[in-house]
Amino acid sequence: MSSYSISSGLKDTLIETTFFALDDSQSNYDVIIQFHSAEDIPKMDVFGHADPYFIAKIDDQISFTSTILSNTATPKWDDEKWIVRNIPLNAILTVKIYDKDDAKLFDDYIGKFEVLNLINYHASITGHKVIGPFNRYHGFFHLSIQSMESSEETKHLPRYTFDGPCRYSRHDSFAVGCLTMLNPDCIYSTWKIQIRRISVFFKPQERQYWNRKYKVAQMIFGNYLLSLASQSTLKLAHKVLYGRTLKHNENGQLNNADDLWKFVFSDRTTKRIKPCIYTYVIDDNTWRFSETDAQVFADVASKHALLANASEYVRYAGQFHPRPKYGWNNCDDEWELVFDNESGTYAPNAYLLINLKNLLLFNFPGLNIVTYEYKDPKLKESLEYVAQSDDIFIVTYPRSGTHWISTIVYGLLTDGKPFDEDTGDYLAKIQFLDRFGKDIVKTTMIHPSAIQTHYPFYCVPYHPQAKYICVIRQPKDVCVSCYQILSSNSAFRFSQIDFSTFFQLFINGQTPYIDYFDHLDSLWSHKDDENVLLVSYEQMKNDLRGVIDKVD
């Protein structure tokens, strides 16, 4: 059972059972709400029109957030449909309209309207009048509602059950991407997918509360002086990583398992499925996840407590990764998602993994899903990558000529083909795989290809016939380059410190990257190996032709 007090568990169970019992004698209705458009929306800033979006709620029990439309007084939402099951006859719909402003912590409030007779709704020709602050007129809003009595199936669902469609939202952060360094584009993405009927598969009384035996969770949720501050920090980070923005968001609808693979798990450049490990939570309404890694910034950005917005409970949590269903030599065949329950913060029960599988199959029929308890040795086997005899590894410390040497290797593999003519081919042949730490998942590379990593040599998969190209650079130049890229981002603490302070952090191995000198020592100890080529950044500057000949 999940770790929470008996009194709180009894309280939650009493609330839920009382809530449903009171509703048994009431009429049950299902509604399909289609949000269409608005008109005469006022401008909220000096220049241009508003960037409107809306949040709809039914009885403050369930909510729907629309996509953001840019610079318009007459927004038209093409496919904003909301299906809710088992609502009472007297349910009230409230819609609030906002103006999105990425530069502000809070968006401007435009106005709201209510639909008091949701079940017997008749659309007005003129639409609903939007009333803003001080009772001012702020436009009209148009929607349509189809209502029906709940069927024998849906009337037994929990009150206010979300039933589709499944919509996803991806938020990209360049600021975090520069620190996590999980891809060449320096973009860190977070995902939020609305999932149908979560409460059917994860009962309210089965909520997974925070793990009272886990010290980190104790510091966040326990009775400590800094607990409230920790929660506030997590909520602010959640807003930064998952908040909808105008410029760095993608939204869409997922109709089946194929859409999930295409729009969520395929690399936007190569169009191939991207092998990596994600941290995830299932909350009351959504499935949230982001890529994780042993590197400190990626690890922090993917913490379960952050994903859950510092909630004391989740419906479920863990990690998952995609893999080819028939092995890594069949990457062009079917793929599957492998889920576990690894979360120190919430310690979810392993017996609920089957519920997770059934929930995802209900939402995405035909999706290949495998589940493992996080201690199962088969999970490690699923992640582990064993070096092959024909592998080429490019091993460098960050800011040490990684892209330069990778471009050289790409040119040699493709007989001099300029990589800028086909970036997708370059990324398929030269892939950055540090996202997995020691357990590197074999990717969908197009051979001949090379594996690029910033890990020290002792963390890189080894084969005596594989080739290892290692690049080193003078530490003072590495330190300056690292400081320049980290201090240029005002969102993180390195922009607030001077170079002398950063220098001490670098010397002591306290930057977001691994200890430089530990990394250098790991390469230097293999400099005489027959299958290892050690070159320096300075050699590439002074004798590029000679370095190319050595690599070739």
C-alpha positions in Angstrom: 0.0 0.0 0.0 1.1 3.6 -0.5 2.8 5.4 2.3 0.4 7.9 4.0 -1.3 8.1 7.4 -4.3 6.0 8.3 -6.3 9.1 9.3 -5.7 10.9 5.9 -6.5 7.7 4.1 -9.8 7.2 5.9 -10.6 10.9 5.3 -10.1 10.6 1.6 -12.0 7.4 1.4 -14.9 8.9 3.3 -15.0 11.9 1.1 -15.0 9.8 -2.1 -17.6 7.2 -0.9 -19.9 9.9 0.4 -19.5 11.9 -2.8 -20.6 9.0 -5.0 -23.3 7.9 -2.6 -25.0 11.3 -2.7 -24.9 11.3 -6.5 -26.6 7.9 -6.9 -30.1 9.4 -6.8 -29.3 12.2 -9.2 -29.6 12.2 -12.9 -26.4 11.6 -14.8 -25.5 13.4 -18.1 -22.7 13.4 -20.6 -21.7 16.5 -22.5 -19.7 17.2 -25.6 -18.6 20.8 -25.7 -17.2 22.4 -28.8 -15.5 25.7 -28.4 -15.6 27.7 -31.7 -14.6 31.3 -31.7 -14.7 34.7 -30.1 -15.0 38.2 -31.5 -14.3 41.8 -30.5 -11.6 40.7 -28.0 -9.9 43.9 -26.7 -6.2 44.5 -26.9 -4.5 44.3 -23.6 -1.1 45.7 -24.6 0.0 48.9 -26.3 0.9 47.2 -29.6 -1.0 44.6 -31.6 -4.0 42.5 -30.6 -4.4 40.1 -27.7 -3.0 36.5 -27.7 -6.2 34.9 -26.4 -6.7 31.5 -24.8 -9.4 30.3 -22.3 -9.8 28.0 -19.3 -13.2 26.3 -19.0 -14.4 24.6 -15.8 -17.5 22.6 -14.8 -18.5 23.2 -11.2 -14.8 23.8 -10.4 -14.4 20.0 -10.6 -12.7 19.6 -14.0 -11.0 22.1 -16.3 -10.0 22.5 -19.9 -7.3 24.8 -21.2 -7.3 25.8 -24.9 -4.5 26.5 -27.3 -3.1 30.0 -27.5 -3.9 32.0 -30.7 -1.5 34.8 -31.6 -2.3 38.5 -32.2 -6.0 38.4 -32.9 -9.3 40.0 -31.8 -11.3 37.3 -33.5 -9.8 34.0 -32.4 -11.1 30.8 -34.1 -10.4 27.5 -32.4 -10.6 24.7 -35.0 -10.6 21.6 -32.9 -11.2 22.4 -29.3 -13.6 19.7 -28.2 -14.2 18.5 -24.6 -16.1 15.4 -23.6 -17.1 15.0 -19.9 -19.1 12.1 -18.5 -21.5 11.8 -15.6 -22.2 15.4 -14.6 -25.3 16.5 -12.6 -28.3 18.2 -14.1 -27.5 21.6 -12.4 -23.9 21.7 -13.6 -22.5 25.1 -14.5 -19.9 25.9 -17.1 -17.5 28.8 -16.5 -15.2 30.1 -19.2 -12.5 32.6 -18.5 -10.5 34.3 -21.3 -6.9 35.4 -20.9 -4.3 37.3 -22.9 -1.0 35.3 -23.0 2.1 37.3 -22.2 5.4 35.3 -22.1 7.2 38.2 -20.5 4.9 38.3 -17.5 4.6 35.9 -14.6 0.8 36.1 -14.8 -1.4 36.6 -17.9 -3.8 39.4 -18.3 -7.4 38.6 -17.5 -9.8 39.5 -20.3 -13.2 38.4 -18.9 -15.5 35.5 -18.4 -19.1 34.1 -18.9 -21.1 31.3 -17.5 -23.6 28.7 -18.9 -26.1 28.0 -16.1 -28.2 25.5 -18.1 -25.5 23.2 -19.4 -27.7 20.2 -20.0 -30.6 22.0 -21.8 -28.3 24.4 -23.7 -29.5 26.5 -26.7 -26.8 28.4 -28.5 -27.3 32.2 -28.8 -26.9 33.6 -32.3 -24.8 36.5 -30.9 -22.8 34.3 -28.6 -22.0 34.7 -24.9 -21.1 38.2 -23.7 -17.7 38.3 -22.1 -17.7 40.5 -19.0 -14.3 41.8 -18.0 -13.1 43.7 -14.9 -15.3 46.5 -13.6 -18.2 44.8 -15.5 -16.9 46.0 -18.9 -17.9 44.4 -22.2 -15.0 42.5 -23.6 -16.4 40.7 -26.7 -18.6 37.6 -27.5 -17.8 33.9 -27.3 -19.3 31.1 -29.4 -19.7 27.5 -28.4 -22.0 24.5 -28.9 -23.0 21.8 -26.4 -24.4 18.4 -27.1 -25.9 16.7 -24.0 -27.4 13.3 -23.3 -28.3 11.1 -20.4 -25.5 8.9 -19.3 -25.5 5.4 -20.8 -25.5 2.2 -18.7 -21.7 2.3 -19.1 -20.9 5.9 -18.4 -23.3 6.5 -15.5 -21.1 4.3 -13.4 -18.0 6.4 -14.1 -16.8 8.8 -11.4 -18.4 12.2 -11.5 -16.9 14.7 -14.0 -14.9 12.0 -15.9 -12.8 13.4 -18.7 -13.4 11.3 -21.8 -11.5 12.9 -24.6 -10.1 13.7 -26.9 -6.5 13.0 -25.9 -4.6 16.2 -26.5 -0.8 16.8 -26.0 1.2 19.9 -25.3 5.0 20.1 -25.7 7.0 22.9 -24.1 10.5 23.6 -25.3 13.1 25.4 -23.2 16.3 26.6 -24.7 17.6 27.9 -21.3 17.3 24.5 -19.7 18.5 22.8 -22.9 21.8 24.7 -22.8 22.5 23.1 -19.4 21.1 19.6 -19.9 22.9 19.3 -23.3 20.8 16.3 -24.2 20.7 17.1 -27.9 22.6 19.2 -30.5 19.8 21.8 -30.6 20.1 22.5 -26.9 16.4 22.2 -26.4 14.8 20.5 -23.4 11.2 19.4 -24.0 8.5 18.6 -21.5 5.2 16.8 -22.4 1.7 16.9 -21.0 -1.0 14.5 -22.4 -4.6 14.5 -21.3 -5.6 11.0 -20.6 -9.2 9.6 -20.6 -10.8 8.0 -17.5 -7.8 8.0 -15.2 -10.0 7.5 -12.1 -11.4 4.3 -13.6 -8.0 2.7 -13.7 -6.5 4.4 -10.6 -9.1 4.7 -7.9 -9.0 7.8 -5.7 -8.4 5.6 -2.7 -5.3 4.1 -4.4 -3.5 7.5 -4.7 0.3 7.1 -4.3 1.3 9.5 -1.5 4.8 10.7 -0.9 7.3 8.2 0.5 7.8 9.0 4.2 10.9 6.8 4.2 12.6 8.8 1.5 14.8 11.6 2.9 14.4 13.9 -0.1 10.6 13.6 0.0 10.7 14.3 3.8 12.6 17.6 3.1 9.9 18.6 0.5 6.7 17.5 2.2 7.6 17.0 5.8 7.4 19.4 8.7 10.7 21.1 8.1 11.5 24.8 8.0 12.5 24.7 4.4 9.6 22.4 3.2 7.4 25.3 2.1 10.3 27.0 0.3 11.1 23.7 -1.4 7.5 23.3 -2.6 7.4 26.9 -3.8 10.6 26.4 -5.8 9.3 23.2 -7.4 6.0 24.9 -8.3 7.9 27.8 -9.9 10.1 25.4 -11.8 7.0 23.4 -12.9 5.5 26.6 -14.3 8.7 27.4 -16.2 9.0 23.9 -17.7 5.3 23.1 -18.3 3.7 26.5 -18.8 2.2 27.2 -22.2 3.9 29.9 -24.2 3.4 31.6 -27.5 6.8 30.8 -29.1 7.9 27.5 -27.6 4.9 25.3 -27.5 3.4 22.7 -29.8 -0.2 21.3 -29.3 -2.1 18.7 -31.0 -4.6 15.8 -30.8 -3.7 12.1 -30.5 -6.2 9.7 -32.0 -4.3 6.5 -31.8 -1.0 4.8 -31.0 0.5 5.8 -34.4 -0.1 9.5 -33.5 1.7 8.9 -30.2 4.8 7.5 -32.0 4.7 10.2 -34.7 4.1 13.4 -32.8 5.6 12.6 -29.4 8.4 10.0 -29.6 9.9 10.7 -33.1 12.8 13.0 -33.4 11.7 16.2 -35.1 14.7 16.3 -37.3 15.4 12.7 -38.3 11.8 11.6 -38.1 13.0 8.4 -36.4 11.9 7.2 -33.0 14.3 8.7 -30.4 15.6 6.2 -27.8 15.9 7.9 -24.4 14.7 7.5 -20.8 11.7 9.6 -19.5 10.6 10.3 -16.0 6.8 10.3 -15.8 3.8 10.9 -13.4 0.1 10.2 -13.9 -1.9 12.8 -11.9 -5.6 13.3 -11.7 -6.0 14.5 -15.3 -2.7 14.1 -17.3 0.3 12.1 -18.1 3.4 14.3 -17.8 7.0 13.3 -18.7 10.4 14.7 -19.6 13.7 13.2 -20.6 16.0 12.3 -17.7 19.8 11.7 -17.4 22.5 11.2 -14.8 23.8 14.7 -15.6 22.8 17.1 -12.8 20.6 19.6 -14.7 18.7 16.9 -16.6 18.2 14.9 -13.4 16.8 18.0 -11.5 14.5 19.0 -14.4 13.0 15.5 -14.5 12.4 15.0 -10.7 9.0 13.4 -10.0 8.1 16.1 -7.4 8.7 18.8 -10.1 6.6 16.9 -12.7 3.8 16.6 -10.1 3.9 20.3 -9.3 4.9 19.5 -5.7 1.7 17.5 -5.1 1.7 15.2 -2.1 0.3 12.4 -4.2 0.1 11.1 -7.7 -1.9 8.3 -9.3 1.3 6.7 -10.5 5.0 7.5 -11.3 8.2 6.0 -12.6 10.4 5.9 -15.7 9.8 4.6 -19.2 11.8 4.2 -22.5 11.0 3.2 -26.1 12.8 0.2 -27.6 12.4 -1.9 -30.8 10.0 -4.8 -30.1 12.1 -7.4 -31.9 15.5 -6.2 -30.8 17.9 -3.3 -31.7 18.8 -4.9 -35.0 15.2 -4.4 -36.1 14.8 -0.7 -35.5 12.6 -0.2 -38.6 10.0 -2.7 -37.3 7.5 -2.2 -34.4 8.5 -0.3 -31.2 7.2 -0.7 -27.7 7.2 1.4 -24.5 8.8 -0.1 -21.4 7.4 1.2 -18.1 8.6 0.8 -14.5 7.7 2.2 -11.1 11.0 3.7 -10.1 10.3 6.8 -8.0 11.9 7.4 -4.7 9.6 10.4 -4.0 6.3 8.5 -4.4 7.3 4.8 -4.2 4.4 3.6 -6.3 3.1 0.0 -5.7 4.3 -2.5 -8.3 0.9 -4.3 -8.4 -0.6 -1.2 -10.1 1.7 -1.5 -13.1 -1.1 -3.6 -14.8 -3.5 -0.7 -14.2 -1.0 1.6 -15.9 -0.8 -0.7 -18.9 -4.6 -1.0 -19.2 -5.0 2.8 -18.9 -2.6 3.4 -21.8 -4.1 0.6 -23.9 -7.6 2.1 -23.4 -6.3 5.5 -24.6 -4.1 4.2 -27.3 -5.3 0.8 -28.6 -2.7 -1.3 -30.2 0.2 0.4 -28.3 2.9 -2.1 -27.4 3.6 -1.9 -23.7 5.9 -3.8 -21.4 6.0 -3.2 -17.6 8.7 -4.2 -15.1 9.0 -3.7 -11.4 12.0 -1.4 -11.1 14.2 -4.0 -9.3 13.6 -6.6 -12.1 16.9 -7.5 -13.8 15.1 -7.6 -17.2 14.7 -3.8 -16.9 18.5 -3.3 -16.9 18.9 -5.7 -19.8 16.3 -3.6 -21.7 18.5 -0.5 -21.3 22.0 -1.9 -21.5 24.0 -1.3 -24.6 27.0 -3.6 -25.4 29.7 -2.1 -27.6 30.1 -3.8 -31.0 33.3 -4.4 -32.9 32.5 -1.9 -35.6 31.5 0.9 -33.3 33.2 4.3 -33.4 33.0 6.4 -30.2 33.8 10.1 -30.0 34.8 10.9 -26.4 35.2 14.5 -25.4 34.7 16.9 -22.5 32.1 19.6 -23.2 33.4 22.7 -25.0 36.5 20.8 -26.2 35.9 20.5 -30.0 33.1 18.0 -29.9 31.2 19.3 -32.9 34.4 19.9 -34.8 35.7 16.3 -34.5 32.2 14.9 -35.1 32.0 16.9 -38.4 35.4 15.4 -39.4 34.2 11.9 -38.7 30.9 12.5 -40.5 32.8 13.7 -43.6 35.0 10.6 -43.6 32.0 8.3 -43.2 30.2 10.0 -46.1 33.1 10.6 -48.4 33.1 14.4 -47.8 29.4 15.1 -47.9 28.7 18.5 -46.3 26.5 17.9 -43.2 24.7 21.2 -43.6 23.0 19.9 -46.8 21.2 17.2 -44.8 21.2 17.8 -41.0 18.9 14.8 -40.5 21.5 12.5 -42.0 24.2 14.0 -39.9 22.2 13.5 -36.7 21.4 9.9 -37.7 25.0 9.1 -38.2 26.6 11.1 -35.3 24.3 10.7 -32.3 24.8 12.1 -28.8 23.9 9.4 -26.3 24.8 10.7 -22.8 21.2 10.8 -21.8 21.5 7.2 -20.6 24.5 7.4 -18.3 26.1 3.9 -18.1 23.1 2.2 -19.6 23.2 3.4 -23.2 20.3 2.3 -25.4 21.4 1.4 -28.9 19.9 3.9 -31.2 18.5 3.9 -34.7 21.7 5.0 -36.3 22.2 4.7 -40.0 25.5 2.8 -40.5 28.3 3.6 -40.9 27.9 5.9 -37.9 29.5 7.1 -34.7 28.5 7.4 -31.0 29.3 10.8 -29.4 29.6 11.1 -25.6 30.9 13.5 -22.9 31.3 10.7 -20.3 34.7 9.7 -19.0 36.3 6.8 -20.7 35.5 4.3 -17.8 31.8 5.0 -18.4 31.9 4.3 -22.1 30.9 0.8 -23.4 34.0 -0.9 -24.4 34.9 -3.5 -27.1 38.6 -4.3 -28.0 37.8 -4.0 -31.7 35.8 -0.8 -31.4 37.5 2.6 -32.2 37.7 5.4 -29.7 38.5 9.0 -30.9 39.2 11.2 -27.8 39.7 14.9 -27.9 41.3 17.0 -25.1 41.7 20.8 -24.7 43.7 23.1 -22.5 41.8 23.4 -19.2 41.9 27.3 -19.1 40.2 27.5 -22.5 37.6 24.9 -21.5 36.9 26.8 -18.3 36.4 30.1 -20.2 34.1 28.5 -22.8 32.0 26.7 -20.1 31.6 30.0 -18.2 30.6 31.9 -21.3 27.8 29.5 -22.2 26.5 29.0 -18.6 26.7 32.7 -17.6 24.9 33.8 -20.8 21.7 32.3 -19.5 20.0 34.6 -17.0 17.6 31.8 -15.8 20.3 30.1 -13.8 22.7 31.0 -11.0 25.8 31.1 -13.1 24.8 34.4 -14.6 25.0 35.9 -11.1 28.7 34.9 -10.4 31.9 36.3 -11.7 34.6 34.3 -13.5 36.9 34.0 -10.5 34.1 32.3 -8.5 33.3 30.0 -11.5 37.0 29.2 -11.9 37.1 27.8 -8.3 33.9 25.8 -9.0 35.6 24.4 -12.2 38.8 23.5 -10.4 36.8 21.7 -7.7 34.6 19.8 -10.2 31.4 21.7 -9.1 30.1 22.8 -12.4 27.1 21.1 -14.1 29.5 19.0 -16.1 31.7 16.1 -14.8 35.0 17.0 -13.1 37.3 18.1 -16.0 40.5 16.6 -14.5 38.8 13.3 -13.7 37.7 13.2 -17.4 41.1 14.1 -18.6 42.8 11.4 -16.5 40.4 8.8 -17.8 41.4 9.5 -21.4 45.1 9.9 -20.7 45.3 6.4 -19.1 44.2 4.9 -22.5 46.3 7.1 -24.8 48.6 4.2 -25.8 45.8 1.7 -26.5 45.8 0.4 -30.1 42.1 1.2 -30.6 42.3 4.7 -29.0 43.3 7.9 -30.9 44.0 10.8 -28.6 44.2 14.3 -30.2 44.0 17.8 -28.9 41.9 20.8 -29.8 45.1 22.7 -30.3 46.4 20.1 -32.8 43.2 20.5 -34.8 43.8 24.3 -34.9 47.5 23.9 -35.9 47.5 20.8 -38.2 43.9 20.0 -39.2 45.1 18.0 -42.2 47.3 15.8 -40.0 44.5 15.2 -37.6 42.1 14.2 -40.4 44.8 11.7 -41.7 45.1 10.2 -38.2 41.3 9.8 -37.8 41.0 8.3 -41.3 
